[in-house]
Structure formats: structure tokens, C-alpha cells
Amino acid sequence: MFDNHIYNFMMQVVQEHKSLWRIKHMYKKDASDCDECMALWDELEKAKEDHVKKLEKVITKHLLEKK
């Protein structure tokens, strides 16, 4: 059994992945005719990818500690 904060990280990484999917497959398509909006979506996409990487690193660390 994991500590609750690890489950919180797991839930958050799922939310970040869902948000990232929407940005890549929906929001950028809708904003494709606006360079300013596309630039912001690109920035947000990069930030989400960074968040996912950080969360995955912490989760992996804790999963390996449980072995």
C-alpha cells in the first residue's frame, strides 16, 4: 500500500495527460488560424509535458522504493 500523497501524484499525472491530449488533439486544432493563440497552446503543451515528466519521475522513484 502506498502513502496517500503517491496516489495524489498518480491522479495528477492522469489529469496532466488528459489535458495534454486535449491541447494536442482539440485546442490547437481549434486555434489553428490564430498565431498568438497557437503560440500560447504550444507553451502550455511544453509545460504539461514537463509536468508529466516530473510526476512520472517521482512516482517511479516511490514505486521502486516499495520493492
GROMACS elastic network, one bead per residue, 0.5 to 0.9 nm:
[ bonds ]
;  ai    aj funct       b0    kb
    1    66     6  0.86973   500
    2     5     6  0.80978   500
    2     6     6  0.63084   500
    2     7     6  0.71098   500
    2    62     6  0.85192   500
    2    63     6  0.85246   500
    2    66     6  0.81665   500
    3     6     6  0.56021   500
    3     7     6  0.69920   500
    4     7     6  0.51457   500
    4     8     6  0.62782   500
    4     9     6  0.88040   500
    5     9     6  0.63460   500
    5    10     6  0.86874   500
    6     9     6  0.50593   500
    6    10     6  0.62803   500
    6    11     6  0.86794   500
    6    58     6  0.85053   500
    6    59     6  0.66763   500
    6    62     6  0.75103   500
    6    63     6  0.89584   500
    7    11     6  0.61445   500
    7    12     6  0.84911   500
    7    59     6  0.88666   500
    8    11     6  0.51101   500
    8    12     6  0.61017   500
    8    13     6  0.86582   500
    9    13     6  0.61275   500
    9    14     6  0.86497   500
    9    55     6  0.64652   500
    9    56     6  0.84953   500
    9    58     6  0.80833   500
    9    59     6  0.68603   500
   10    13     6  0.52803   500
   10    14     6  0.64545   500
   10    15     6  0.88410   500
   10    55     6  0.78481   500
   10    56     6  0.83493   500
   10    59     6  0.70435   500
   11    14     6  0.52524   500
   11    15     6  0.64216   500
   11    16     6  0.87931   500
   12    15     6  0.50165   500
   12    16     6  0.61323   500
   12    17     6  0.85735   500
   12    52     6  0.87552   500
   12    55     6  0.79310   500
   13    17     6  0.61076   500
   13    18     6  0.85759   500
   13    51     6  0.79455   500
   13    52     6  0.58658   500
   13    53     6  0.89388   500
   13    55     6  0.61382   500
   13    56     6  0.72474   500
   14    17     6  0.51210   500
   14    18     6  0.62209   500
   14    19     6  0.86462   500
   14    52     6  0.87136   500
   15    18     6  0.50847   500
   15    19     6  0.61499   500
   15    20     6  0.85021   500
   16    19     6  0.50956   500
   16    20     6  0.60049   500
   16    21     6  0.85392   500
   16    48     6  0.62846   500
   16    49     6  0.81794   500
   16    51     6  0.73359   500
   16    52     6  0.63786   500
   17    21     6  0.60873   500
   17    22     6  0.86532   500
   17    48     6  0.78106   500
   17    49     6  0.82743   500
   17    52     6  0.70360   500
   18    21     6  0.51190   500
   18    22     6  0.63343   500
   18    23     6  0.87340   500
   19    22     6  0.51436   500
   19    23     6  0.62457   500
   19    24     6  0.86997   500
   19    45     6  0.87978   500
   19    48     6  0.77832   500
   20    23     6  0.51078   500
   20    24     6  0.62032   500
   20    25     6  0.85463   500
   20    44     6  0.85175   500
   20    45     6  0.61692   500
   20    46     6  0.89892   500
   20    48     6  0.61091   500
   20    49     6  0.73010   500
   21    24     6  0.52006   500
   21    25     6  0.59165   500
   21    26     6  0.78797   500
   22    25     6  0.52568   500
   22    26     6  0.51418   500
   22    27     6  0.61922   500
   22    28     6  0.84772   500
   23    26     6  0.57216   500
   23    28     6  0.58730   500
   23    29     6  0.84900   500
   23    41     6  0.68157   500
   23    42     6  0.85428   500
   23    44     6  0.81206   500
   23    45     6  0.65584   500
   24    27     6  0.66598   500
   24    28     6  0.60045   500
   24    29     6  0.77833   500
   24    41     6  0.85264   500
   24    42     6  0.88303   500
   24    45     6  0.73780   500
   25    28     6  0.67670   500
   25    29     6  0.66381   500
   26    29     6  0.53083   500
   26    30     6  0.62692   500
   26    31     6  0.88011   500
   27    30     6  0.51347   500
   27    31     6  0.62511   500
   27    32     6  0.85579   500
   27    38     6  0.88447   500
   27    41     6  0.75294   500
   28    31     6  0.50468   500
   28    32     6  0.58372   500
   28    37     6  0.81957   500
   28    38     6  0.61821   500
   28    41     6  0.63574   500
   28    42     6  0.80944   500
   29    32     6  0.51811   500
   29    33     6  0.86061   500
   29    38     6  0.88861   500
   30    33     6  0.78467   500
   31    34     6  0.56105   500
   31    35     6  0.80009   500
   31    36     6  0.89668   500
   31    37     6  0.61028   500
   31    38     6  0.60198   500
   31    41     6  0.84747   500
   32    35     6  0.72106   500
   32    37     6  0.79632   500
   32    38     6  0.63272   500
   33    37     6  0.85139   500
   33    38     6  0.81183   500
   34    37     6  0.53957   500
   34    38     6  0.61389   500
   34    39     6  0.86445   500
   35    38     6  0.50330   500
   35    39     6  0.60926   500
   35    40     6  0.86835   500
   36    39     6  0.51907   500
   36    40     6  0.64644   500
   36    41     6  0.88159   500
   37    40     6  0.50767   500
   37    41     6  0.61903   500
   37    42     6  0.85442   500
   38    42     6  0.60263   500
   38    43     6  0.85276   500
   39    42     6  0.50427   500
   39    43     6  0.62214   500
   39    44     6  0.86685   500
   40    43     6  0.50049   500
   40    44     6  0.61532   500
   40    45     6  0.84849   500
   41    45     6  0.59291   500
   41    46     6  0.85578   500
   42    45     6  0.50292   500
   42    46     6  0.62732   500
   42    47     6  0.86865   500
   43    46     6  0.52542   500
   43    47     6  0.63164   500
   43    48     6  0.87484   500
   44    47     6  0.50038   500
   44    48     6  0.61410   500
   44    49     6  0.85825   500
   45    48     6  0.51546   500
   45    49     6  0.62152   500
   45    50     6  0.86765   500
   46    49     6  0.50819   500
   46    50     6  0.62564   500
   46    51     6  0.86842   500
   47    50     6  0.50652   500
   47    51     6  0.62101   500
   47    52     6  0.86729   500
   48    52     6  0.61386   500
   48    53     6  0.86264   500
   49    52     6  0.51277   500
   49    53     6  0.62915   500
   49    54     6  0.87542   500
   50    53     6  0.51621   500
   50    54     6  0.62794   500
   50    55     6  0.86385   500
   51    54     6  0.51874   500
   51    55     6  0.61013   500
   51    56     6  0.84873   500
   52    55     6  0.51531   500
   52    56     6  0.59777   500
   52    57     6  0.85028   500
   53    56     6  0.51463   500
   53    57     6  0.61523   500
   53    58     6  0.87996   500
   54    57     6  0.51372   500
   54    58     6  0.64180   500
   54    59     6  0.86873   500
   55    58     6  0.52449   500
   55    59     6  0.60933   500
   55    60     6  0.84640   500
   56    59     6  0.50902   500
   56    60     6  0.59016   500
   56    61     6  0.84351   500
   57    60     6  0.52058   500
   57    61     6  0.61454   500
   57    62     6  0.87587   500
   58    61     6  0.51204   500
   58    62     6  0.63545   500
   58    63     6  0.86527   500
   59    62     6  0.52544   500
   59    63     6  0.61101   500
   59    64     6  0.86368   500
   60    63     6  0.50143   500
   60    64     6  0.61135   500
   60    65     6  0.85544   500
   61    64     6  0.53211   500
   61    65     6  0.63043   500
   61    66     6  0.89703   500
   62    65     6  0.50136   500
   62    66     6  0.65003   500
   63    66     6  0.53467   500
   63    67     6  0.70594   500
   64    67     6  0.54972   500
